[in-house]
Amino acid sequence: MAKFVFVTGGVVSALGKGIAAASLGNLLKARGLSVIMQKFDPYLNVDPGTMSPFQHGEVFVLDDGAECDLDLGHYERFTDTNLSQINNLTCGRVYETILTKERKGEYLGRTVQVIPHVTDEIKRRILLPAQEHPDVDVVITEIGGTVGDIESLPFLEAIRQFRLEMPAIDTASVHLTLVPYIAAAGEIKTKPTQHSVRELRSIGIQPDFLMCRADHAIGEDARRKIALFCNLPYESVFEGQDVKSIYQVPLNQHEQQFDRLLCERLGFETTEPELGDWERMVSVIVNPPDKVRIAIVGKYTELKDAYKSIIESFIHAGIPNHVGVEQVWVDSETLEGDEVGDRKLREVFDDCHGILIPGGFGDRGIPGKVNATRYARENKIPFFGICLGLQCAMIEMGRDLVGLEMANSAEFDASALHPVIHLMESQRGVTDKGGTMRLGSYPCVVKPNSRAYHCYGELEIAERHRHRYEVNNAYRAAFEEAGVVFSGLSPDGELVEMLELPTHPFFLAVQFHPELKSRPSRPHPLFREFVGAAVEQQNLARELAAKKKDEQPKPENKTSQPAEPAGNTTEETAAG
């Protein structure tokens, strides 16, 4: 029978429950245990697929097409596993399931209520991963939101019931709180943590472990005070101080023996984890031997979580290239308008060694993305386009290489004269927005001897998608005549998955989202090679700068004049 760990949060949101839970999963897996993680979110959306990136951050898509919370990306990266629809649950999904049953008469006329029907459905979903994977040792369930929020109450009540129904040794509760530092007083305050635990205990859940987030060292006295007032042993209160990289968190947890104590609480006898490879990886991330600058030209740059997986993929790709990737965020709307010319673009991208155009929806900021694409192509700067980035590359090359001055996407102009991007046939007639795009993992056939093949080293791959529009096949021949290589196609040859320019140092665009499959231990090959191309670009720039410096005329050595004899000036003599 699997063991169950529940991770909750208090005081404020955005404390890093997902990172804390993923780090625990990482350590338990390093101890030889089989771990499955899941996220329960209390909002009423069925999934985050229809939510704005400014509100929710990125939508993380799984192999089976499930649109999920970005924390599932952390789970996959930290535990190096592929998750599925059963690993993410929202309150909206719970109510949708219950109301569907009620409409079918499956409750036999009974009044449908929060208790027991909602809580029973939540408990069923807690058990589901262990039922579908009988060999799993630990299921870690993170509860979104903050203890005290009204929308979280059904989930916390379900956990209380679940723990009551299970043997005590089969469950554990981990609570994450904030221990703030009051600068004016020059001290940390434990009261918010005490109140948060009191709120949790009033629901009927006594946490077994406390992880205290802080930007200052908490200290032994504060930890003992927290333990005393929260009814916990001192050893069960851990410090979660801010770190340079999220990948340091498992090492910090292990240093405090969090994983050992959790295993003892659950009755596991395990060996010590071998963390040498992880430590070496973190060392390169925290102290990279060199740095490279890559511009990300997006439309959601005000909220970096909208591109969370891209950020992490660059961190991963920097490891084998022995560099840290400094991301230069460029709002695409600042690159459009009549006043934007090559001079302006040169100012923006002057110190950048690569340009990435990420995914997105809608026509806002598109002219700026197209301008950035053109600048990268014409100036031989390594370029990587993802999803919408591929479509912008098609628009730019259609106008400037193929000669289609009115090239555009049907998404932005339904009456475009040359719709080089158009709606997928399978999307015609679709009216519902949620969960109706081309979602999940699909196979792709890679063209031999292409740059894409050089990156992957394989002739068939599978990548995750999230889009409605695709390359219009009516224009493929014209693009190929202009030198564009469609280096990745669907197995039936109907969908363009990748394109590239062989005459460019690195110009590659893909319709899928490679960032969703990158892992710190296995950087995605496209990101790895793109960062490698940016490093080459930087080295070339350094060589040119050094050559120019050597070629500068050296100042002539003037014949030194004999020094005038020492003596007092008139003023000195007068003074004397």
N, C-alpha and C positions, 0 to 999 in steps of 0.2 A: 504494500500500500504506500502511495506517495505521501510525503510530508508537505505541509502547506505553510508558506510564509506570507504575511500580509504587511505591506508597507503603506503607511498613512503619513499625512503631513499636517502640521499645525502652525499657528501664528499668522503666516502669510503664504501666498502661493509662490511659485517659481523658485523654490528652495533647492531644487535638484533631486526630487524623489526618484525621477527616472534614472539619473546617473548613479544614485546610491543603490537602487535596486539592481541595476545592470552590473554594478561593481561587485555586489554580493553574488550574483549569478556567475560572474567571471571567476571569483575565488572558489565557489563551490564546485564549479566545473574543473578547475585546476586541481581540486582535491579528489577528482575521479568520480564525482557524482553526475548523474544525468539531470539536467535542469531545463525547465520550460518556464517562460515568463509570459505574463499577460497584463494588460492595462484595462481598468474599468474607469470610464469617464462619466460624470454625473449629468452632462448636458443632454438636452432633449433632441438634438440632431441625431439622426440614425447613424451617420458617420460624418467625419469632418470634410467630406468631399465637396460640399457646397459652401463651405465657410471661407471667408476672406483670409488671404495670407497675413494681412495686417492684424487680424484678430487672433488667429490660431497658429500662425507659422506654417511651415510646409506640411503638405499631405504626404505621408509616407505610404507608398504602394507596395504590397506584398506580391509574391509569386502568383497567388490565386486571384489577384485583382482586388483584394480588400484595400479600401482607402482608410488609413489609420492615423492615429496620433503620432507625432514625431518621436515620442519616447520609444516606440517599437523599433525605430532606427537604432537607438542606443542599445536596445536589447540585442538586436542582431549583430551589431558591431562588437559589443563587449563579450558576447557568448559565442560568436561565430556560428550562428544557427539561422535557418530560414523559418520564419513564422507563418501563420495562416490566419484566416478569418476568426477562428476560435480564440485567438490570443488578444482580441480587442473587443470590448463591449461598451456600449453607451446606454444611458438611461432611455434614449429614444428607441434603441434596438429592443430593450427589455419590454417597453410598452407596446411596440409594434408587434412583438411575438405574442404578448398576452391578449391584445385586442383582436388579433387574427384568430386566436383560439376561441375567444368569446363570441365572435361573429359566426364561427362554425358550430357553436353550441357545445364545445368540449368541456365546459364547466358545469354542465347539467343543471342550468338554472340558478346556480349559486351566485351570490353577490360577489363581484370581483373587487378585491381590496389590496391595499399595499401589503398588509400582513394577512394571510400568508402568501398571496399569489405573486406579488412582485419579489418579495424576499426569496421565495422558493425558486423562481426563475434565475435569480442571481446566484443562489447556491448551486443550482444545476450547472451554470456556466463556470463556476469555480472548479467543479469536478471534471468538466468536459475534457480538458487537456490530458488529465491523468487517465481518463477512460479511453481516449483515443490512442494514447501512448502508454500501455501498461507497464513498460519497463522504466518509466521516469521515476527519479528519486525525490525531486523537489519541484513544487510549483510555486513560483513567486508571483504574487498578485499585487500590483500597485493600484491604489485607489486615488483617482484624480481629485483635485480640489483641496479644500482645507477643512479640517475638523471644526464643526460649528456651523458650516454652510447647510442650509435647509435641504438643498438638492442631494447632499451626500448621505443624509440620514438613512435611506433605504439600504444603501450599500453597507454602511457600518452596522446596521441592525442585522443584515444577512450574515456578516462576519461574526457578530456576537453569537447568533444562533448556530452557525457552522462550528465554531470553536467549542460550543457547549455540547454539540452532538458528537464530537470527535474525541478520542483519547488525548489527554493533555500533552503527551509527548509528540503528538503528530502535527501540532500547529505552533506558530510563533508569531508575535506581533512586533514589528519594528516601527517606531514613530520618529519622524524627522521634524525638528523644530528649529526656531531661530533664537539665538542668544545674542541680542544686539549689544553693540558698544556705544555708550553715550559719551561723545567726545567732550562735552562741557563738564561732565563729572569725572571723566577719565577712568571709567570703569564699565565692566559688562554687567548686564542685568539678566537674572535668571527667572524673573517673575513671569514673562510671557510663556516660557516653557512650562512653568508650574501650572498656569491657567489652561494651557493647551492639553496637558495630560489630565488635568481635572475634568475637562470637557469630555475627553475620550473615556475616562473612567465612569463618568455619569451615564454614558451610553451602555456601559457594561463591559468595556474592553480595557483590561490592564496590560499596557505594553510590557513586553519582555526586554526590549532594548530601546535605548534612546540614542539617536544620532543628532548632535547639536551643531548646527551650522553657525559659523561665526567668521568675521574678518579679522579677529584678534584671538590670540591664545586664550583659552578658557581658564586653564589652571586647575590645580588639584582641589583647592578649597571650593571653587564654584561647582566642580563636578560632584563633590561630596554633598554639597547643599542640594543640588538637583536630585541626586539619588535619594536623599533623605525625604524630600518633600514629594517625590514622585513614586515612592514606595518600591525602589529598585536597589539592587546591590550596586556598589560603586563601580565594579568591573563591567556593568552593563550599560554604563553611560560613556558614549564615545564622542570624540571631538571631530567635527567635520570642517576644518579650517579651509579657507579659500586657497586654491592651488593655481599654478600657471596653466596646467593642462588637465582636462577631465580624466585623462588616462593615468594620472597619478593617484586617483581616488582608490582603486583596488589596493595599491601598495600601502596607502595610508590606513585603510581598513585592516589589512593584514598585519601591519606594524602594531596595531592596537589589539590584535588577537580577536577581532570581530568574528572572522570566519570560524575559528576554532571554537569559540563560545557558542556560536549558533549551532554548529554541528553537535556539540555536547547537549545543548538544549533539545535537539531533535533526536538524540540517541544514535547518531552516526559515528562510526569509528573509521577515520580516514587518515591518509598519510599527509604530510606537509606538502603544500603546493610548490611546484617548481616554477618560480617566477623570473628566472634569469633572462629569458628572451623578452619578456614584457618589460623588465627593468632596462634592458639595452635599448628597446624601442622608445621608451619614455625619455631616456637620456638624449637621444637624437632629437626628439620633439622639443624638449625643453631647452637644450643647448645645441642648436644646429651648427655645423661647421661653417655654413654659408647661408645666404638668403637670396631669394629671387622674388620679384614683384610681378603679380598678375592682376590685371584689371577685370573686374566682374561688372559687366554693363547690364543692369537689371532695372526693373520698374518697381520692386518692392524693397529697395535698399534701406528704407527707414527702419525696417524690422529684419535684422540679420537672420532670425530663426526661419524666415521664409525660404532661405537657402541653406538650411542647416546641414543637409547631407553633402552639399557641394563643399561647404567649409571643411567638414570632416574628411572628405575625399582628398582635398588638397593637403591636409595634414598627413594622411596616409601616404600620398604620392611623394611627399618630401622625404620620407624615410629612406627608400632605396636610392634616391638621388642625393642624399646627404645635404639637404637644404631645408630651411624653413620657408614656407610660402607666405609672403606678405600680401594679403588681399587688398587691392585698391578698389573701393566701392565707387562706382560711377552711376549716377542716376541718368538713365537713357534720355529722359526729357530735356536734360541740359545739353544734349548733343544734337538738337534739332532746331530748325529755324534758318532763315536766310543768312543770319550773321555767322552761322557755324560753317567754317571752311577748314581747309587743311591746317591752317595756322592754329586754330582753336583745338583741333583734334591732336595736333602735335604737342600742344601744351598739356593736354590731359594725359596723353599716353607716353610722354617723353621718357620717363624713367621706368616704363613697364616693359616686361620681356615676354608677355603673352596676353591675349585678350580672350575672355570667355563670355559667350552670350547664353544665359540660362533660359529655362522654360518660363512660361507665363501664358496669360490669356488676355484677349481684347486688344484694341488698336492703340491704346495709350502708350506712348514711348517708342513705338515701332520705328519712326523715321530715325531716331537716335541710334537704335540698334543696327539699322541698315547702314548708317554712316560709319559706325564703329567697325562693322564687317568690311566695308569697302576700304577703310584705312588700313586694317590688318592685311587684307589681300594685296593692296597696292604697295605697301611698305614692307612686305615679307616678314611680318610679325606673326609668330605662332598663334593660330586661331583655333578655338574649339567651340562649336555650337551644339547646344543640347535642346532637343524638341523644338520650341519656338526659335531657337538659335539656328537650327537647320532651315527652317522656313524663311527666316530673315536672309540667310545665305542664298537661298534660291531666288528671292526677290532681288537682292543686290546683284548677283551674277546674271540674272535674267535681264536686268536693265543695262548693265555695263559690259558684260561679256557676250551675251547672246544677241543683244540688240533689240530687246523687247522693252521699249521705253516705258510702257504702261504695265509692266509686270507687277503683280500684286497677289495678295491672298484673298480668297473669297470670304474669309472671316472678317477682313477689314473693309472690303469693298465687294459687295455681292454682284455688282455689275461690272467688275474689272474686265478690261479688254483682253488682258492676258493673265488669267487666273492660274499662275504656275503652282499655286497651292489651292486645293479645293476640298470640300467636305467628303469624308470617306463614304463610300456607297452604303456601308452598314449603318451609318449615322443618319441617313435620310429618313425623315418621318419620326425621328426620336424627339419627344417633347419633354420628358422628365429629365432633370439635370443630374440628380443624384445617382451615382453608380452606373451610368449609361455610356461612358466613354470606352474607348479601347483600353482596357485595364489589365495589368498583370504581365506575366512572362510569356513571350512569344519567341519562336525560333527565328534565326537569321542566317542566311548563307553568305559567307564572306568570299570576296573575289580573291583568287590566288595572286600572289606577288603585289598586292596592294599595300598601302600603309596600314590599313585596318588589319590585314593579315599579319603584317609585321608586329603590330601591337598585341594581337590575341595569340598568334601562333596556332590558330585553329580555323578550319573551314566552315564549321557550324557552331553557333553560339546561341544563347538565350538571354534576353534582356527584358526588363520591366518597362511597360508603356503606360502613358496617361495622356491621350490626345483624341481629338475628333477630326482633325484635318490632316491631309497627306499631300505628297508630291503628285501633281497632275501628270499622269503618264503620257498625255498627248504632247508634252514638251520635252520628254526625256531625250529623244534623238537630237534635238537642237542643242541641248546642253552638252551632250556627249561630243558633238561636232566642235563645240567651243572649248573642249579640253576637260570638261568635268567628268570624273569617274564615279559612277554609282557603285561603290565597293561593298555594299551590303544590301541584300534584298530578302524579302520573305521567300519561303521555299517555293511558292508558286510564281515568283518573279513579279508580282503585281504591286507590292508595297516597297518603296524605297526606305531602307533603314539607315544607310550611311552614304555619304558622299565625300569626295576629297579632290584636291587639286595636286596632281603629281609634280607640277613645276614650282610649287611653293614649299618652303622649308617644313611647314606643318600647317595644313589647312584641312581640318576634318570636322564634319558635322554629323550628328546622329539624331534620329527621330525618337529614340528611347531615352531612358534616364539611367545612365551608367552609375551615377552617384549612389543609387539605392542599393548597389551590391558591393560597394567598396568596404573593406575591413582593414583595421590597423595591421593585422598580420598578413593580409593579402590585398594590397592596394589594387584598385581597378586598373587594368592594363592601359586603358585610354588616358586616364588621369596621370598614370605613371609616365607614359611616353610624352604626354603634353608638357608636363613639368620638366622632363628631360630636355625637350626642345627649347623650353624657356631658358633653361640653364645654358644651353649652347648659344642661344641668342645673347645672353648676358656675357658669356665668355668672349664672344665675337665683339661686342661693344667695348669690353675692357681692352681687348687687343687693339682695336682701332684707336681708342683713346690714348693708349700707351704709344702707338706708332705716331700719332699726331704730336704728342709731347716730344718724342725723339726728333721729329722733323722740324720743330720750331728752331729758328736761328738763335744761336747762343750769343749773349752779349759780348762785344769785343773787349779785350783786356787793354785798358788805357795805360800808357806809360806813367808811372807814378811820379809826381812832382816832388822835388826836395822840400822837406818841411822847412818852414820859416824858423829862423832862430828864435829861441825862447826869449822872452823879455816882457817887461811890464808895458802895458798900454798907457796912453796919456792919462786915462782916468785912474789907472792903478797907481801911477807915479804921483798924481795929485793927491790921491787918497793917502799915499804913503807920506 
